[in-house]
Amino acid sequence: MLSIDVSIFAAPLVARDALHPAVLSAANHCIHRSDTSWWCVAFSGGADSLALLLAVAGLWPERRERLVALHFNHRLRGEASDGDERFCREMCAGLGIAIRAGHWEEAPVAGVVSEAQAREARHAFFKREMDALGARVLWLGHQKDDAAETQLMRLARGSSSAGLAAPRPVQRLADGRVFLRPLLTLTKAEIMAALRSRGVAWREDATNAGGDFFRNRIRRDVLPAWVAAAPNDALEGAALSRELLEEDDAALEAWLEELTGCGMGSAERGIGGASAAENGGDGKDGSADLAGMSLRSEPVRDFAGGFRGQRPTVCHARAPLAGTVTLDLRPLAGKPRALWRRALRRWEPASGLARAGFEALLESCMRGGDFQRVSVGEGFVSMRGGVLSFSAVPAGGAAVMPGGAEARGRWETAAPASLPAQAGCVLFLPDGATIAAQEVVISQGLRGRILAGKFEPSHEVYVSLEESMPPFVVRPWLPGDRYRPLGAPGSAKLHDLFINRKIPAGSRLSLPVVCDARGRIVWVPGLPPAEEVKISNSSSVGLRLTYGSGTSTVRH
């Protein structure tokens, strides 16, 4: 049984003036207006969250009876995870602090769950408990090292000032909740030293020392080397940069609000301070990583240029939009690009666009002039007289694929996605890829080039319409899939063909499989077309299939 002496509160573990001043101001505001609602503390049992719990309970003793620790057992480390929960319960019992614990409803499989999934489950638990308590304030134990890790992670994939200003000391969410991070002024080493000075033990998560997750690799390998190489205090410099970026971000938001009325305020960005589409999940309470993206095939006009006439515009899954949603961009005429970008990010139809698709839509808006019927996955956007409009299309027949910058996992299909064989029809895939089909006449010259193998099967193939049956569909790679590639003596499993062609394992799950009406595999990008549907000397009509590989970053 864990033993803890409540006399630890006699002198606060952390001095009041050592905490972030913005958090102190927010907390004191609650005290002064006699807010008696519960204060919740995210409590994992680790050094940071334990120091946070002791600091809050010690510095605001009048709130101790309305203080509750929230512990989420991820069940990813077996007995060690259960040990964390026991530690937290015993610690709170010894301190006289209430605790509410939860766990994953469906036990996850270690090594399969991503940082983003774990974080999403944890925050869903926090929200449920806060709603049940009527609580608005959640204290989180992020410190200087965490902030520097987040900056390095987001720099690696590209981020705006909003993303680089995370995690924020005071973060007001659209649902009325407030996240407070008072330890951003302290380093991990300072926090552990304070606990050791009081003889207080904490729990260690052994997986943090591993290299499975990006944040862990940054923490283990990059951050120590970066700190050692810097001629100054790198963590303090990173903290200062975060503060300055938050100021700049707030200024741009205020300007946008003044011009259009659609600013959100720098603290009201949802978890992590920037959109999910921009940043993805950061593991340790970074920005949200929404699971699911829509996949829809519609005739669209060329609104981006330079990429086979199309750019991907795929949305993260969320509650379907209905009717028409508009955004008046006229007040931004002649204003800096940064304001256009922010206004578009705040617009709900564009909030989940993949990065490449968002950049294409932004470019189209800034060029000026009207345009019509640009696909954004759940519907279409058009511009008329400086007003951007979104019109939803009826749901049904769409495929759903896990989203996020890492394009993890396999497709989850409600139904195969239709691939019409007509000019201008493009299917937009969630990783930023495109696939299109177009009926063509097989001229003598074209036939000669096809039979001579002049087309790279990674991007473009031709198949016989006499031998294949429309309508064509696109679906994911499924276990046991096999077909007979062009020129092969017999059929082979896609898995074996991927290995033979040295197609990276991480790319295989996102490659589309094109099938005809009989369910036969016609083509998979990177592999030859099927032998059964090859162009022959007698072919007169064919189907041109083109694939544009995806990207999660903007091409410069």
C-alpha positions as CSV (number, residue, x, y, z in Angstrom):
1,M,0.0,0.0,0.0
2,L,1.4,3.4,-1.0
3,S,2.1,5.7,1.9
4,I,1.8,9.5,1.4
5,D,2.1,12.2,4.1
6,V,-0.5,15.0,3.6
7,S,2.0,17.3,5.4
8,I,3.5,17.6,1.9
9,F,0.9,20.4,1.4
10,A,2.5,22.4,4.3
11,A,4.9,24.0,1.7
12,P,3.8,23.9,-1.9
13,L,5.9,21.5,-4.1
14,V,6.2,24.3,-6.7
15,A,6.3,28.0,-5.8
16,R,3.4,30.0,-7.1
17,D,5.6,32.4,-9.1
18,A,7.3,29.4,-10.8
19,L,4.1,28.6,-12.6
20,H,3.0,30.2,-15.9
21,P,1.5,33.6,-15.2
22,A,-1.4,33.2,-17.7
23,V,-2.5,30.1,-15.8
24,L,-2.3,31.8,-12.4
25,S,-4.4,34.6,-13.8
26,A,-7.0,32.2,-15.1
27,A,-7.1,30.2,-11.9
28,N,-7.4,33.3,-9.7
29,H,-10.2,34.6,-11.9
30,C,-12.2,31.4,-11.1
31,I,-11.5,32.0,-7.4
32,H,-12.5,35.6,-7.4
33,R,-15.8,35.1,-9.1
34,S,-16.6,32.3,-6.6
35,D,-16.7,29.6,-9.2
36,T,-17.3,26.4,-7.2
37,S,-17.3,23.9,-10.1
38,W,-15.0,21.0,-10.0
39,W,-11.3,21.4,-11.1
40,C,-10.1,18.2,-12.9
41,V,-6.5,17.1,-13.1
42,A,-5.3,14.7,-15.8
43,F,-3.4,12.2,-13.7
44,S,-1.3,9.4,-15.2
45,G,0.9,8.7,-12.2
46,G,4.0,10.0,-14.0
47,A,6.2,12.7,-12.6
48,D,4.6,15.6,-14.5
49,S,1.0,14.8,-13.6
50,L,1.9,14.0,-10.0
51,A,3.7,17.2,-9.6
52,L,0.8,19.0,-11.1
53,L,-1.7,17.4,-8.8
54,L,0.4,18.2,-5.7
55,A,1.0,21.8,-6.9
56,V,-2.7,22.5,-7.6
57,A,-3.8,21.0,-4.3
58,G,-1.1,22.8,-2.4
59,L,-1.4,26.2,-3.9
60,W,-5.2,26.3,-3.9
61,P,-6.2,24.5,-0.7
62,E,-9.6,26.1,-0.8
63,R,-10.3,24.1,-3.9
64,R,-9.1,20.7,-2.6
65,E,-12.6,19.5,-1.8
66,R,-13.7,20.3,-5.4
67,L,-10.6,18.8,-7.0
68,V,-10.8,15.5,-8.8
69,A,-8.0,13.5,-10.5
70,L,-8.9,11.8,-13.8
71,H,-7.0,8.6,-14.7
72,F,-7.3,6.7,-18.0
73,N,-6.0,3.2,-18.1
74,H,-5.0,2.5,-21.7
75,R,-4.4,-1.2,-21.0
76,L,-1.5,-1.2,-23.4
77,R,1.1,-2.5,-20.9
78,G,-0.7,-5.3,-19.1
79,E,0.1,-5.4,-15.4
80,A,2.1,-2.2,-15.7
81,S,-1.0,-0.3,-16.8
82,D,-3.0,-1.7,-13.9
83,G,-0.2,-0.8,-11.6
84,D,-0.4,2.8,-12.7
85,E,-4.1,2.8,-11.9
86,R,-3.5,1.3,-8.4
87,F,-0.8,3.9,-7.8
88,C,-3.1,6.8,-8.7
89,R,-5.9,5.5,-6.6
90,E,-3.7,5.0,-3.6
91,M,-2.0,8.3,-4.0
92,C,-5.3,10.2,-4.2
93,A,-6.7,8.2,-1.2
94,G,-3.6,9.3,0.8
95,L,-4.0,12.9,-0.2
96,G,-7.7,13.0,0.4
97,I,-8.4,13.9,-3.3
98,A,-11.2,12.4,-5.3
99,I,-10.3,10.3,-8.3
100,R,-12.3,8.9,-11.3
101,A,-10.7,6.2,-13.4
102,G,-11.7,4.8,-16.7
103,H,-10.3,2.4,-19.4
104,W,-10.7,1.5,-23.0
105,E,-14.0,-0.3,-23.5
106,E,-12.5,-2.7,-26.0
107,A,-9.1,-3.8,-24.9
108,P,-6.6,-2.6,-27.5
109,V,-3.7,-4.6,-28.9
110,A,-0.3,-3.2,-27.9
111,G,1.8,-2.3,-31.0
112,V,-1.2,-1.7,-33.1
113,V,-2.7,1.4,-31.4
114,S,-1.2,4.7,-32.5
115,E,-0.4,7.7,-30.3
116,A,-3.3,9.5,-31.8
117,Q,-5.8,6.7,-31.0
118,A,-4.7,6.5,-27.4
119,R,-4.9,10.3,-27.0
120,E,-8.4,10.4,-28.6
121,A,-9.6,7.7,-26.2
122,R,-8.1,9.5,-23.2
123,H,-9.6,12.8,-24.1
124,A,-13.0,11.3,-24.8
125,F,-12.9,9.9,-21.2
126,F,-11.9,13.3,-19.8
127,K,-14.8,15.0,-21.6
128,R,-17.3,12.4,-20.4
129,E,-16.2,12.8,-16.8
130,M,-16.1,16.6,-17.0
131,D,-19.6,16.6,-18.5
132,A,-20.9,14.3,-15.7
133,L,-19.4,16.6,-13.1
134,G,-20.3,19.9,-14.8
135,A,-16.6,20.8,-14.8
136,R,-15.1,23.3,-17.1
137,V,-11.4,23.3,-16.0
138,L,-8.9,20.6,-16.9
139,W,-5.3,20.9,-15.6
140,L,-2.6,19.2,-17.8
141,G,1.0,18.5,-16.9
142,H,2.9,19.6,-20.0
143,Q,6.3,21.1,-19.3
144,K,9.1,22.8,-21.3
145,D,10.5,19.5,-22.7
146,D,7.0,18.6,-24.0
147,A,6.6,22.0,-25.7
148,A,10.1,21.6,-27.4
149,E,9.2,18.1,-28.6
150,T,6.0,19.3,-30.1
151,Q,7.7,22.1,-31.9
152,L,10.3,19.8,-33.4
153,M,7.6,17.3,-34.5
154,R,5.5,20.0,-36.1
155,L,8.5,21.6,-37.8
156,A,9.3,18.2,-39.3
157,R,6.0,18.1,-41.1
158,G,5.3,21.8,-41.6
159,S,3.1,23.9,-39.4
160,S,1.8,27.4,-39.0
161,S,2.2,29.8,-36.1
162,A,-1.0,28.3,-34.6
163,G,0.5,24.8,-34.6
164,L,4.0,25.9,-33.3
165,A,2.4,27.9,-30.5
166,A,1.1,24.6,-29.0
167,P,0.7,23.5,-26.2
168,R,-0.8,26.8,-24.9
169,P,-0.8,27.6,-21.2
170,V,-4.5,28.6,-21.4
171,Q,-6.7,27.0,-24.0
172,R,-10.4,27.8,-24.3
173,L,-12.3,25.2,-26.3
174,A,-15.5,25.9,-28.3
175,D,-17.5,23.7,-25.9
176,G,-16.7,26.0,-23.0
177,R,-14.0,23.9,-21.4
178,V,-10.6,25.4,-20.4
179,F,-7.3,23.6,-20.4
180,L,-4.6,24.9,-18.1
181,R,-0.9,24.0,-18.4
182,P,0.9,25.7,-15.5
183,L,4.2,23.7,-15.8
184,L,5.2,25.0,-19.2
185,T,7.7,27.2,-17.3
186,L,9.5,24.2,-15.8
187,T,11.7,21.5,-17.3
188,K,11.3,17.8,-16.8
189,A,14.5,17.8,-14.7
190,E,13.3,20.5,-12.4
191,I,10.0,18.7,-11.8
192,M,11.7,15.4,-11.0
193,A,14.1,17.2,-8.7
194,A,11.2,18.8,-6.8
195,L,9.6,15.4,-6.3
196,R,12.8,13.8,-5.1
197,S,13.4,16.6,-2.7
198,R,10.2,15.6,-0.9
199,G,10.8,11.9,-1.2
200,V,7.8,11.4,-3.5
201,A,7.9,8.5,-5.9
202,W,6.2,8.3,-9.3
203,R,5.4,5.8,-12.1
204,E,7.6,5.4,-15.1
205,D,6.2,4.3,-18.5
206,A,8.9,2.0,-19.9
207,T,7.5,2.5,-23.5
208,N,8.5,6.1,-23.4
209,A,12.2,5.0,-23.8
210,G,11.4,3.0,-26.9
211,G,11.4,4.2,-30.5
212,D,8.0,3.1,-31.8
213,F,6.5,6.5,-31.8
214,F,7.8,9.7,-33.4
215,R,7.5,11.7,-30.1
216,N,9.5,9.0,-28.3
217,R,12.3,9.1,-30.9
218,I,12.4,12.9,-30.6
219,R,12.6,12.7,-26.8
220,R,15.2,10.0,-26.8
221,D,17.5,10.9,-29.7
222,V,16.9,14.4,-31.0
223,L,16.1,16.6,-28.1
224,P,19.1,15.7,-25.9
225,A,21.5,16.2,-28.9
226,W,19.8,19.5,-29.8
227,V,20.1,20.8,-26.2
228,A,23.7,19.7,-26.0
229,A,24.6,21.3,-29.3
230,A,23.0,24.7,-28.6
231,P,25.2,27.5,-27.2
232,N,22.4,28.7,-25.1
233,D,19.5,27.2,-23.1
234,A,17.6,25.6,-26.0
235,L,14.5,24.7,-23.9
236,E,14.2,28.3,-22.7
237,G,14.7,29.5,-26.3
238,A,12.0,27.1,-27.5
239,A,9.6,28.3,-24.8
240,L,10.2,32.0,-25.8
241,S,9.6,31.1,-29.4
242,R,6.3,29.5,-28.4
243,E,5.2,32.6,-26.5
244,L,6.1,34.9,-29.5
245,L,4.4,32.7,-32.0
246,E,1.3,32.7,-29.8
247,E,1.4,36.5,-29.8
248,D,1.7,36.7,-33.6
249,D,-1.1,34.1,-34.0
250,A,-3.4,36.1,-31.7
251,A,-2.7,39.3,-33.6
252,L,-3.6,37.7,-37.0
253,E,-6.7,36.2,-35.5
254,A,-7.8,39.6,-34.1
255,W,-7.2,41.2,-37.6
256,L,-9.2,38.5,-39.2
257,E,-12.0,38.9,-36.7
258,E,-12.0,42.7,-37.4
259,L,-12.2,42.2,-41.2
260,T,-14.6,39.3,-41.4
261,G,-16.0,38.3,-38.1
262,C,-14.9,34.7,-38.6
263,G,-11.8,34.7,-36.3
264,M,-11.8,32.3,-33.4
265,G,-9.4,33.7,-31.0
266,S,-6.0,32.1,-30.6
267,A,-7.0,29.9,-27.6
268,E,-10.1,28.5,-29.2
269,R,-8.5,26.1,-31.7
270,G,-9.6,22.8,-30.2
271,I,-7.0,20.5,-28.7
272,G,-3.5,21.5,-29.8
273,G,-4.1,24.9,-31.2
274,A,-4.3,24.0,-34.9
275,S,-6.4,22.1,-37.2
276,A,-6.2,18.3,-37.5
277,A,-5.7,18.5,-41.2
278,E,-2.7,20.8,-40.7
279,N,-0.9,18.9,-37.9
280,G,-2.2,15.5,-37.3
281,G,-2.0,13.8,-33.9
282,D,1.0,14.5,-31.7
283,G,0.6,11.7,-29.2
284,K,0.9,13.7,-26.0
285,D,-2.2,15.8,-26.3
286,G,-1.3,17.5,-29.5
287,S,-3.8,18.3,-32.2
288,A,-6.7,16.0,-32.9
289,D,-6.4,13.2,-35.4
290,L,-9.8,12.4,-36.7
291,A,-10.4,8.8,-37.8
292,G,-11.9,8.5,-41.3
293,M,-12.0,10.4,-44.5
294,S,-14.6,10.5,-47.3
295,L,-13.9,9.2,-50.8
296,R,-16.1,10.3,-53.6
297,S,-15.9,10.3,-57.4
298,E,-17.4,13.3,-59.2
299,P,-16.8,15.2,-62.4
300,V,-14.7,18.3,-61.4
301,R,-13.0,21.1,-63.1
302,D,-9.3,21.7,-63.1
303,F,-8.9,24.2,-60.2
304,A,-5.3,23.5,-59.3
305,G,-3.3,22.8,-62.4
306,G,0.1,21.1,-62.7
307,F,-1.0,17.7,-61.3
308,R,-2.7,15.8,-64.1
309,G,-5.2,18.5,-64.1
310,Q,-6.4,17.8,-60.6
311,R,-5.5,18.1,-56.9
312,P,-6.8,15.8,-54.1
313,T,-9.5,17.3,-51.9
314,V,-10.5,14.8,-49.3
315,C,-12.2,15.5,-46.1
316,H,-11.8,14.1,-42.6
317,A,-14.9,12.3,-41.3
318,R,-17.3,14.3,-39.2
319,A,-21.0,14.9,-39.0
320,P,-22.2,15.3,-42.6
321,L,-22.8,18.8,-43.7
322,A,-26.2,19.6,-45.1
323,G,-27.6,22.3,-47.4
324,T,-25.5,25.3,-48.4
325,V,-22.7,26.8,-46.3
326,T,-21.1,30.1,-47.5
327,L,-18.0,32.2,-46.7
328,D,-17.8,35.8,-47.8
329,L,-14.2,36.4,-48.8
330,R,-14.7,39.9,-50.2
331,P,-13.4,41.7,-47.1
332,L,-10.0,39.9,-47.7
333,A,-9.4,41.4,-51.2
334,G,-5.9,42.7,-51.3
335,K,-5.0,41.4,-47.9
336,P,-2.1,39.0,-47.0
337,R,-2.3,35.4,-47.9
338,A,-2.1,34.4,-44.2
339,L,-5.5,35.9,-43.6
340,W,-7.1,34.1,-46.5
341,R,-5.6,30.8,-45.2
342,R,-7.0,31.4,-41.7
343,A,-10.5,32.3,-43.0
344,L,-10.6,29.2,-45.1
345,R,-9.3,27.1,-42.2
346,R,-12.2,28.3,-40.1
347,W,-14.8,27.4,-42.7
348,E,-16.3,24.1,-41.8
349,P,-16.4,22.5,-45.3
350,A,-12.6,23.0,-45.6
351,S,-11.7,22.2,-42.1
352,G,-10.8,18.6,-42.8
353,L,-9.2,18.9,-46.2
354,A,-6.0,17.1,-46.8
355,R,-3.1,19.6,-47.1
356,A,-2.7,19.4,-50.9
357,G,-6.4,19.8,-51.4
358,F,-6.6,22.8,-49.1
359,E,-3.7,24.5,-50.8
360,A,-5.4,24.0,-54.2
361,L,-8.7,25.5,-52.9
362,L,-6.8,28.4,-51.3
363,E,-5.0,29.1,-54.6
364,S,-8.2,29.0,-56.5
365,C,-9.9,31.5,-54.2
366,M,-7.0,33.9,-54.2
367,R,-6.8,33.9,-58.0
368,G,-10.1,35.7,-58.1
369,G,-12.9,35.1,-60.5
370,D,-15.8,32.7,-60.3
371,F,-15.6,29.0,-60.5
372,Q,-18.1,26.1,-60.2
373,R,-18.3,22.5,-59.0
374,V,-15.0,21.9,-57.2
375,S,-15.1,18.6,-55.4
376,V,-14.4,18.6,-51.7
377,G,-15.4,15.0,-50.9
378,E,-18.7,15.5,-49.2
379,G,-20.0,17.9,-51.9
380,F,-18.9,20.8,-54.1
381,V,-17.7,24.3,-53.6
382,S,-18.2,27.2,-56.0
383,M,-17.2,30.9,-56.0
384,R,-19.4,33.7,-57.2
385,G,-18.8,37.4,-56.7
386,G,-16.3,36.7,-53.9
387,V,-18.6,34.4,-51.9
388,L,-17.5,30.8,-51.5
389,S,-20.4,28.3,-51.3
390,F,-20.5,24.6,-50.3
391,S,-23.4,22.4,-51.5
392,A,-23.7,18.9,-50.0
393,V,-24.4,15.9,-52.2
394,P,-26.5,12.9,-51.1
395,A,-24.6,10.4,-49.0
396,G,-24.3,6.8,-50.1
397,G,-21.9,4.6,-52.1
398,A,-18.8,6.2,-50.6
399,A,-15.8,4.5,-49.2
400,V,-14.3,5.5,-45.9
401,M,-10.5,5.3,-45.3
402,P,-8.6,6.1,-42.1
403,G,-7.2,9.6,-42.3
404,G,-4.2,11.6,-40.9
405,A,-0.8,12.4,-42.3
406,E,0.5,8.9,-41.8
407,A,-2.3,7.2,-43.9
408,R,-2.2,4.3,-41.5
409,G,-4.2,1.2,-41.5
410,R,-6.3,-0.4,-44.3
411,W,-9.4,0.9,-46.0
412,E,-12.8,0.3,-44.3
413,T,-15.4,0.2,-47.1
414,A,-19.1,0.7,-46.9
415,A,-19.1,-0.1,-50.7
416,P,-16.6,0.0,-53.5
417,A,-16.2,3.5,-55.0
418,S,-17.5,4.0,-58.5
419,L,-14.9,5.0,-61.2
420,P,-16.9,6.4,-64.2
421,A,-15.1,6.0,-67.5
422,Q,-15.5,9.5,-68.8
423,A,-13.2,12.5,-69.3
424,G,-13.0,14.8,-66.3
425,C,-14.0,12.2,-63.7
426,V,-11.4,11.8,-61.0
427,L,-11.5,9.8,-57.8
428,F,-9.8,11.6,-54.9
429,L,-8.1,9.4,-52.4
430,P,-7.4,10.3,-48.7
431,D,-3.6,10.2,-48.9
432,G,-3.7,12.9,-51.6
433,A,-3.7,10.5,-54.5
434,T,-6.0,10.6,-57.6
435,I,-7.2,7.9,-60.0
436,A,-9.1,8.5,-63.2
437,A,-10.5,6.5,-66.0
438,Q,-11.2,7.7,-69.6
439,E,-12.5,5.8,-72.6
440,V,-10.2,6.3,-75.6
441,V,-10.0,5.2,-79.2
442,I,-7.0,2.9,-79.8
443,S,-5.3,4.5,-82.8
444,Q,-2.5,2.7,-84.6
445,G,0.1,5.0,-83.1
446,L,-1.2,4.6,-79.5
447,R,-1.5,0.8,-80.0
448,G,2.2,0.7,-81.0
449,R,3.3,2.6,-77.9
450,I,1.2,0.4,-75.6
451,L,2.5,-2.9,-77.1
452,A,6.0,-1.5,-76.9
453,G,5.6,-0.9,-73.2
454,K,6.1,2.8,-73.4
455,F,3.8,3.6,-70.4
456,E,5.0,3.3,-66.8
457,P,2.5,1.0,-64.9
458,S,3.0,3.0,-61.7
459,H,1.1,5.9,-63.2
460,E,-0.7,5.0,-66.5
461,V,-2.0,1.9,-68.2
462,Y,-4.5,1.0,-71.0
463,V,-6.9,-1.9,-70.9
464,S,-9.3,-3.3,-73.5
465,L,-12.9,-2.3,-73.1
466,E,-13.9,-5.2,-75.3
467,E,-12.5,-7.6,-72.7
468,S,-13.4,-5.7,-69.5
469,M,-16.8,-4.9,-68.2
470,P,-17.9,-1.5,-66.9
471,P,-18.8,-0.1,-64.5
472,F,-15.4,-0.1,-62.8
473,V,-14.9,0.2,-59.1
474,V,-12.0,1.1,-56.8
475,R,-11.5,-0.8,-53.6
476,P,-8.8,-1.6,-51.1
477,W,-6.3,-4.5,-51.2
478,L,-8.0,-7.4,-49.5
479,P,-6.4,-10.6,-48.0
480,G,-6.0,-13.2,-50.7
481,D,-6.3,-10.8,-53.6
482,R,-4.7,-12.3,-56.7
483,Y,-4.7,-11.7,-60.5
484,R,-2.7,-12.6,-63.6
485,P,-0.4,-9.7,-64.6
486,L,0.3,-8.9,-68.2
487,G,2.6,-11.5,-69.7
488,A,2.5,-13.8,-66.7
489,P,1.9,-17.5,-67.1
490,G,-0.6,-17.6,-64.3
491,S,-2.2,-15.7,-61.4
492,A,-0.3,-14.5,-58.3
493,K,-1.1,-12.9,-55.0
494,L,-0.9,-9.2,-54.8
495,H,1.2,-9.6,-51.6
496,D,3.8,-11.5,-53.5
497,L,3.8,-9.1,-56.4
498,F,4.2,-6.1,-54.1
499,I,7.3,-7.8,-52.6
500,N,8.7,-8.7,-56.0
501,R,8.2,-5.2,-57.3
502,K,9.8,-3.8,-54.0
503,I,6.7,-1.7,-53.3
504,P,7.2,-0.4,-49.7
505,A,5.0,-2.1,-47.1
506,G,3.7,1.3,-45.9
507,S,2.5,2.1,-49.5
508,R,0.6,-1.1,-50.2
509,L,-2.3,-0.4,-47.9
510,S,-3.1,2.9,-49.6
511,L,-2.9,1.6,-53.3
512,P,-6.3,1.4,-55.0
513,V,-7.4,-1.8,-56.6
514,V,-9.3,-1.3,-59.8
515,C,-11.9,-4.0,-60.6
516,D,-14.4,-4.5,-63.4
517,A,-18.1,-5.4,-63.1
518,R,-17.2,-9.1,-62.8
519,G,-15.0,-8.3,-59.8
520,R,-11.8,-9.1,-61.7
521,I,-8.8,-7.1,-60.8
522,V,-7.9,-4.9,-63.8
523,W,-5.0,-2.9,-62.4
524,V,-3.1,-1.9,-59.2
525,P,-0.8,1.1,-59.6
526,G,2.8,-0.1,-59.6
527,L,1.8,-3.4,-61.3
528,P,1.1,-4.3,-64.9
529,P,-2.6,-4.4,-66.0
530,A,-4.3,-7.8,-66.1
531,E,-3.5,-10.2,-68.9
532,E,-7.2,-10.8,-69.5
533,V,-7.8,-7.2,-70.5
534,K,-4.7,-6.4,-72.4
535,I,-4.7,-4.2,-75.5
536,S,-4.2,-6.4,-78.5
537,N,-3.7,-5.9,-82.3
538,S,-7.5,-6.1,-82.7
539,S,-8.4,-3.7,-79.9
540,S,-10.3,-0.6,-81.1
541,V,-11.6,0.9,-77.8
542,G,-9.7,1.1,-74.6
543,L,-9.8,2.5,-71.1
544,R,-7.0,4.8,-70.0
545,L,-6.3,4.5,-66.2
546,T,-4.1,7.1,-64.6
547,Y,-2.9,7.3,-61.0
548,G,-1.3,10.3,-59.3
549,S,0.6,9.3,-56.1
550,G,-0.4,11.0,-52.9
551,T,1.4,13.4,-50.7
552,S,0.8,14.8,-47.2
553,T,2.9,17.9,-47.8
554,V,2.7,20.9,-50.2
555,R,4.8,20.6,-53.3
556,H,7.0,23.7,-53.9
